[in-house]
Each structure stands twice: as structure tokens, then as C-alpha cells.
Amino acid sequence: MFECVSNYLTKKAKDKLASRIQPKMERFMILERQAEACAMDAEARLPIWQEMMSIGQYISEQLESAKGFVDKEEYLKIKMGLAVMRDDIAKHSVR
């Protein structure tokens, strides 16, 4: 019985987390395409990268708030992905 409740809470928390993060991820993908389109123009690219970093921070905060309800392996994968994303953005924003 406890395991069923635990599984339900984890799924419910994941669904709630996904509903908060999904619009931000969609915006992130749009920004990614915009950044690629102006790859040679560092001045135009900077505000795009800054917004992408802001979205990454938001997602990271949402993950922290749901940490107890999200599968630990899944949580670590997402956190590592966000760290890689931040590193990539930092590299591109200083070019």
C-alpha cells in the first residue's frame, strides 16, 4: 500500500513539475534556434544567451523544490544536463 502511494506521489509530482517546466523548455528551444541564426553576431546573441541562462536557473529551482518527489536517478540526469547547458551558454556568451 505504501509503495502504491509513493509511486503515485512521484508520478503526480513529476506531472506537476513537467507542467511548470514545459513552457520554459519550449521557449528555450526557440531561443536556441535564434542563437544559431545569429551565430556570427555576438552582440545580438548575448541577450538570447542571458534569457537561456535565466530559464536554466528557473528549471534548476523547480527541480530543487520537487527533489523529494522525483526519482533520484532522473533528478541527477536533469541536474547534470543543466550544468552542461550552463557551461555551453557561458562559453558562447563570452565569444
Secondary structure, DSSP 8 states (H G I E B T S, - for coil): -HHHHHHHHHHHHHHHHHHHHHHHHHHHHHHHHHHHHTTT-HHHHHHHHHHHHHHHHHHHHHHHHTTTTS-HHHHHHHHHHHHHHHHHHHHHHT-
